[in-house]
Amino acid sequence: MFAESLVLVLMCWVVTSAEDLYMSRALKLMSEIPLIDGHNDLPWQLRKLFNNQLNQVDLNTLETTHTNIPKIKKGRLGAQFWSAYVPCDTQYKDAVRQTLEQIDVIHRMCHKYPNQFMFAASSQDIMDAFKLNKTASLIGVEGGHSIDSSLGTLRTMYQLGVRYLTLTHSCNTPWADNWRVDTGVEPSQHNGLSPFGKQVIAEMNRLGMLIDLAHVTVRVMNQVLDMSKAPVIFSHSSAFSICPHKRNVPDDVLRRVNESGGIVMVNFYNDYVTCSQTATMSNVADHFDHIRKVGGAGIIGFGGDYDGVTRLPEGLEDVSKVPNLVAELLRRGWSDDEVKAALGNNLLRVLKRAEEVRDILSSNKPDDVPIPNSEVKNPCRTSYDDDDGDDGGNGGIVHSLSVMSFLLSVALHTIVPLITS
């Protein structure tokens, strides 16, 4: 009996030692390369819980979210794309204002906690923050409705530090179809991208803004892959072959992402991991394995979707638990270089390439051709374009006055002389 107990203790010690070894390796790698996460919705939680009144919040002690400063430190979070998200029901209303407020709260978060966060807008900024042991804080706007079909708004958001735009959320925009079209729940409005949608892609390339395909149809995925001069990202999507949810990425697209040098940042939401309400960390690792098998280790990243989802896998309950997943990948036989690629090197490569494309296109003029007013006309939208033929705004009034002035001029030059003669 004593011998059996001793064997059992020794076996447990061997297993524990092995697990400790994988975790030690994981933490070492995370000290060498920043863990860059593609999508975190803490800013949305700040709006929902505190109406963006950041002065009323202490991120050191906040316990009602997946993300706070102690969890960030424990999770070794090197860089984060914070999501500037507003719901689809803001479309055609106040989406731009609300998105600007979300951008503002991210900036204020960095100012309030300068020892933890450093605002970042480039690949170099990420590495600079990492050297200072701070979390590089980037901005991604989640949903094309946030730009209100305006290239000027897109450019302004870039100037405010936005470095990716998710082309749609879970609603069509006037220029792109969203993933729900592929489920049959919503009809396609554009058969993918409209002509203006293609203008958006080209202007994002010119700016150096990453194109995020996380919420679009497969048709849009392929159209963008056909035309984009820069690599694309999926900021928080998983593998369709493992969980056939339309928010995930099919194998043929994974192969195209590999060919174009892009990245798929794996989402941890249970519904996208197992297509059910429950999941484990091992299930998430299955997505990493599948994407590596189909598209190679060079297209994989982390896109946890923390604070944007309601169900997370056992073992990945908040941002502090991500090192567990890194250790699991090592346990499954991933090499150090492959893990470093997934941690941050892949995203750094993609962002650097987008910056290179921006520099190549720097002589191109900004696209100032607006979306046709007929494609965005609604009671909440005004127009001041004399040439749009639309009487719905002041532009129509000005056009009518111009016509009246012309007719009066004709009358004065033709009818009056006849009378006086």
C-alpha positions in Angstrom: 0.0 0.0 0.0 2.8 2.4 0.9 4.6 1.6 -2.4 1.4 2.3 -4.4 1.0 5.6 -2.6 4.6 6.5 -3.2 4.2 5.8 -6.9 1.1 7.9 -7.1 2.8 10.8 -5.4 5.8 10.5 -7.7 3.5 10.5 -10.8 1.7 13.6 -9.6 5.1 15.3 -9.0 6.3 14.4 -12.5 3.1 15.8 -14.0 3.2 18.9 -11.9 6.9 19.5 -12.8 6.1 19.1 -16.5 3.3 21.6 -16.3 5.5 24.0 -14.3 8.2 23.6 -17.1 5.7 24.5 -19.8 4.5 27.5 -17.8 8.0 28.7 -17.2 8.7 28.5 -20.9 5.5 30.4 -21.6 6.4 33.2 -19.3 9.9 33.4 -20.6 8.6 33.7 -24.2 6.1 36.4 -23.1 9.0 38.3 -21.6 10.7 38.4 -24.9 7.8 39.1 -27.3 4.7 41.2 -26.4 1.4 39.3 -26.3 -0.7 41.4 -28.7 -4.4 40.9 -28.3 -6.6 41.9 -31.2 -9.9 42.8 -29.5 -11.0 43.8 -26.0 -14.2 45.6 -25.1 -13.3 47.1 -21.8 -14.2 50.6 -23.2 -17.7 49.4 -23.9 -18.0 48.2 -20.3 -16.9 51.6 -19.2 -19.8 53.1 -21.1 -22.4 50.5 -20.0 -21.4 50.5 -16.3 -20.2 54.1 -15.8 -21.4 56.1 -18.8 -17.7 56.7 -19.6 -17.2 58.6 -16.3 -13.7 57.4 -15.8 -13.2 59.5 -12.8 -15.6 57.2 -11.0 -13.6 54.1 -11.8 -10.5 52.6 -10.4 -9.1 50.0 -12.9 -6.9 48.7 -10.1 -9.8 47.5 -8.1 -12.6 47.0 -10.7 -13.9 43.4 -10.3 -17.0 43.3 -12.5 -15.1 43.0 -15.8 -12.8 40.5 -17.4 -10.1 43.1 -17.6 -8.4 45.3 -14.9 -4.9 46.3 -14.2 -3.9 43.4 -11.9 -5.4 40.9 -14.4 -3.5 42.6 -17.2 -0.2 42.4 -15.3 -0.8 38.7 -14.4 -1.7 37.9 -18.0 1.4 39.6 -19.3 -0.6 41.6 -21.8 2.0 43.4 -23.9 -0.3 45.3 -26.3 -4.0 45.6 -26.7 -6.3 46.8 -29.5 -9.1 48.4 -27.4 -12.4 48.3 -29.2 -14.2 51.6 -29.9 -17.5 49.9 -30.4 -21.0 51.3 -30.5 -24.1 49.2 -31.3 -25.7 48.9 -34.7 -28.8 50.8 -33.6 -26.7 54.0 -33.7 -26.4 53.6 -37.4 -28.1 56.6 -39.3 -28.3 58.4 -35.9 -25.3 59.3 -33.6 -22.8 56.5 -34.4 -20.0 59.0 -35.1 -20.5 60.9 -31.9 -20.7 57.8 -29.8 -17.6 56.3 -31.5 -15.7 59.5 -30.9 -16.6 59.2 -27.2 -15.3 55.7 -27.1 -12.0 56.8 -28.7 -11.9 59.6 -26.1 -12.3 57.2 -23.2 -9.4 55.0 -24.5 -7.2 58.1 -24.6 -8.3 59.2 -21.1 -7.6 55.7 -19.8 -4.0 55.9 -21.0 -3.6 59.4 -19.4 -5.1 58.2 -16.1 -2.9 55.2 -15.8 0.4 56.3 -17.4 2.4 53.7 -15.5 0.4 50.8 -17.0 -0.8 52.0 -20.4 1.1 53.8 -23.3 -0.9 55.0 -26.3 0.4 53.4 -29.5 -0.3 54.0 -33.1 2.5 52.1 -34.9 4.5 48.9 -34.8 7.4 50.8 -33.3 5.2 52.2 -30.5 4.3 48.7 -29.5 7.9 47.7 -29.0 8.7 51.0 -27.3 5.9 50.4 -24.8 7.1 46.8 -24.3 10.6 47.9 -23.4 9.1 50.2 -20.8 7.0 47.3 -19.4 3.8 49.1 -20.3 0.8 47.8 -22.2 0.7 49.4 -25.7 -2.8 50.7 -26.2 -4.1 50.8 -29.8 -7.6 51.6 -31.0 -9.8 49.5 -33.3 -13.2 50.7 -34.4 -15.6 47.8 -34.5 -18.2 48.4 -37.2 -18.3 50.4 -40.5 -21.5 52.1 -39.3 -19.2 54.2 -37.1 -17.9 56.2 -40.0 -21.4 57.0 -41.3 -20.3 56.2 -44.9 -17.8 59.1 -44.8 -14.2 58.9 -46.0 -13.5 62.2 -44.2 -14.7 60.6 -40.9 -12.5 57.6 -41.6 -9.4 59.9 -42.1 -10.3 61.9 -39.0 -10.5 58.7 -36.9 -7.1 57.6 -38.2 -5.7 61.0 -37.1 -7.1 60.2 -33.7 -5.1 57.0 -33.5 -7.5 54.4 -34.9 -5.5 51.6 -36.5 -8.1 49.2 -37.7 -11.7 49.3 -38.8 -13.9 46.2 -38.7 -15.9 46.7 -41.9 -19.2 45.7 -40.4 -20.5 44.6 -37.0 -23.7 42.5 -37.0 -25.6 44.7 -39.5 -25.1 45.7 -43.1 -23.8 49.2 -43.8 -24.7 51.1 -46.9 -21.6 49.7 -48.5 -20.8 46.2 -47.0 -22.7 43.0 -46.1 -22.3 41.6 -42.6 -21.8 37.9 -41.5 -25.5 37.4 -40.7 -26.2 37.5 -44.5 -24.4 34.1 -44.7 -26.8 32.7 -42.1 -29.9 33.7 -44.2 -31.2 35.9 -41.4 -30.5 39.1 -43.4 -30.6 39.7 -47.1 -27.5 40.8 -49.0 -27.7 44.4 -49.9 -24.5 44.7 -52.0 -23.5 41.2 -53.0 -20.5 41.9 -50.8 -19.0 45.3 -51.2 -20.6 48.2 -53.0 -18.5 50.5 -55.2 -18.2 52.8 -52.3 -17.1 49.9 -50.1 -14.2 49.4 -52.5 -13.3 53.0 -52.1 -13.2 52.5 -48.3 -10.7 49.6 -48.8 -8.5 51.6 -51.1 -8.5 54.6 -48.7 -7.6 52.4 -45.7 -4.6 51.0 -47.7 -3.6 54.6 -48.4 -3.9 55.6 -44.7 -2.1 52.5 -43.4 -5.3 51.4 -41.5 -5.7 47.7 -41.0 -8.7 46.1 -42.6 -10.6 43.9 -40.1 -12.8 41.2 -41.7 -14.0 39.7 -38.4 -17.7 40.4 -39.0 -18.2 40.2 -42.7 -19.6 37.7 -45.2 -17.3 35.2 -47.0 -18.0 37.1 -50.2 -16.6 40.3 -48.6 -13.6 38.4 -47.2 -12.7 37.3 -50.7 -13.3 40.6 -52.4 -11.0 42.4 -49.9 -8.4 39.7 -50.3 -8.6 40.3 -54.0 -8.1 44.0 -53.9 -6.2 45.0 -50.7 -2.6 46.0 -51.2 -1.9 45.4 -47.5 -2.5 42.2 -45.4 -5.8 41.9 -43.6 -6.7 40.9 -40.1 -9.5 39.0 -38.4 -9.2 40.7 -35.0 -11.4 38.1 -33.2 -12.5 35.1 -35.2 -11.8 31.4 -35.0 -11.7 28.4 -37.3 -15.0 27.4 -39.1 -13.9 23.8 -39.5 -13.7 23.4 -35.8 -16.9 25.3 -35.0 -19.1 26.0 -38.1 -20.3 29.4 -37.0 -20.6 32.0 -39.7 -18.4 34.4 -37.6 -15.5 32.0 -38.0 -13.1 31.7 -40.9 -13.4 28.9 -43.5 -10.3 26.9 -44.6 -10.1 28.3 -48.1 -10.0 31.8 -46.6 -7.3 30.7 -44.1 -5.2 29.6 -47.0 -5.7 33.0 -48.7 -4.8 34.8 -45.5 -1.5 32.9 -45.6 -0.8 33.8 -49.2 -1.4 37.5 -48.5 0.5 37.6 -45.2 -2.5 38.4 -43.0 -3.5 37.1 -39.5 -6.5 35.4 -37.8 -6.6 36.3 -34.1 -8.5 33.5 -32.3 -11.7 34.4 -30.4 -12.3 32.8 -27.0 -16.1 33.2 -27.0 -17.6 29.7 -26.2 -20.2 30.0 -29.0 -17.4 30.5 -31.6 -15.1 27.9 -30.0 -17.4 24.9 -29.6 -20.7 26.2 -31.1 -22.2 25.7 -27.6 -22.4 27.5 -24.3 -19.5 25.6 -22.7 -15.9 25.3 -23.7 -12.4 24.6 -22.3 -9.0 26.1 -22.9 -8.1 22.9 -24.7 -11.0 23.6 -27.2 -9.4 27.0 -27.9 -6.1 25.4 -28.5 -7.8 23.1 -31.0 -8.5 26.3 -33.1 -4.8 27.3 -32.9 -3.8 23.8 -34.0 -6.2 23.8 -36.9 -5.3 27.3 -38.2 -1.6 26.3 -38.0 -2.3 23.1 -39.9 -4.2 24.9 -42.7 -2.6 28.3 -42.9 0.7 28.0 -41.0 1.9 29.4 -37.7 2.5 32.7 -39.5 -1.2 33.7 -39.6 -2.2 33.1 -36.0 -2.8 35.5 -33.2 -4.8 36.1 -30.0 -8.1 37.9 -30.1 -9.8 37.0 -26.8 -12.9 39.3 -27.1 -12.7 39.8 -23.3 -15.5 42.1 -21.9 -17.4 41.7 -25.2 -18.8 38.2 -24.6 -20.8 36.6 -21.8 -19.3 33.0 -21.9 -15.6 32.1 -21.8 -13.8 28.8 -21.6 -12.8 27.1 -18.4 -9.2 28.1 -17.8 -9.6 31.4 -19.8 -12.1 33.2 -17.6 -10.3 36.6 -17.8 -7.2 38.2 -19.2 -5.0 37.0 -16.4 -5.4 33.4 -17.7 -3.9 33.8 -21.2 -0.4 32.4 -20.1 -2.3 29.1 -19.5 -3.1 28.9 -23.2 0.5 29.7 -24.2 1.7 26.9 -21.9 -0.9 24.5 -23.5 0.4 25.3 -27.0 3.9 24.4 -25.8 2.6 21.2 -24.3 1.1 20.3 -27.7 4.5 20.6 -29.3 4.6 24.2 -30.7 8.1 25.5 -31.1 9.3 28.6 -29.4 9.4 30.4 -32.7 5.8 29.4 -33.5 4.6 30.6 -30.1 6.5 33.9 -30.5 4.8 34.3 -33.9 1.4 33.9 -32.4 2.1 36.0 -29.4 3.1 39.1 -31.3 5.5 38.7 -34.2 2.7 38.0 -36.7 0.7 41.1 -35.8 3.9 43.2 -35.8 4.7 41.9 -39.3 1.2 42.7 -40.6 1.2 46.2 -39.1 4.6 47.0 -40.5 3.5 45.9 -43.9 0.4 48.1 -43.7 2.8 51.0 -42.8 5.0 50.2 -45.8 2.0 50.2 -48.1 1.0 53.6 -46.7 4.4 54.9 -47.4 4.3 53.6 -51.0 1.0 55.2 -51.6 1.9 58.5 -49.8 1.8 60.4 -53.1 -1.8 59.4 -53.8 -4.4 62.1 -53.0 -7.1 61.4 -50.5 -10.3 60.0 -52.1 -12.9 62.8 -51.8 -15.6 61.2 -53.9 -18.6 60.8 -51.5 -21.0 57.9 -51.4 -24.0 58.7 -53.6 -26.6 60.5 -51.5 -29.3 58.1 -52.8 -27.5 55.2 -51.0 -27.6 56.9 -47.6 -30.6 59.2 -47.8 -32.6 59.1 -44.6 -34.5 61.6 -42.4 -31.5 62.1 -40.1 -29.0 63.0 -42.8 -28.6 66.4 -44.4 -27.0 67.2 -47.8 -25.6 70.5 -49.1 -24.4 69.2 -52.5 -25.9 71.4 -55.2 -25.3 68.6 -57.8 -27.0 65.7 -56.0 -30.5 66.4 -57.3 -31.9 65.9 -53.8 -34.5 68.3 -52.4 -34.2 66.7 -49.0 -31.6 69.1 -47.6 -30.5 72.7 -48.1 -28.6 71.6 -51.2 -32.0 71.2 -52.9 -33.1 74.6 -51.8 -29.9 76.2 -53.0 -30.4 74.4 -56.3 -33.9 75.6 -56.7 -32.9 79.2 -55.9 -30.2 79.0 -58.5 -32.7 77.9 -61.1 -35.1 80.7 -60.1 -32.2 83.2 -60.4 -31.3 81.9 -63.9 -34.9 82.2 -65.1 -35.2 85.7 -63.7 -32.0 86.6 -65.5 -33.3 85.3 -68.7 -36.5 87.2 -68.3 -34.7 90.5 -67.6 -32.6 90.0 -70.7 -35.3 88.9 -73.1 -38.8 90.0 -71.9 -37.9 93.5 -70.7 -36.2 94.6 -73.9 -39.3 93.5 -75.8 -41.5 95.6 -73.6 -39.4 98.7 -73.8 -39.2 98.4 -77.5 
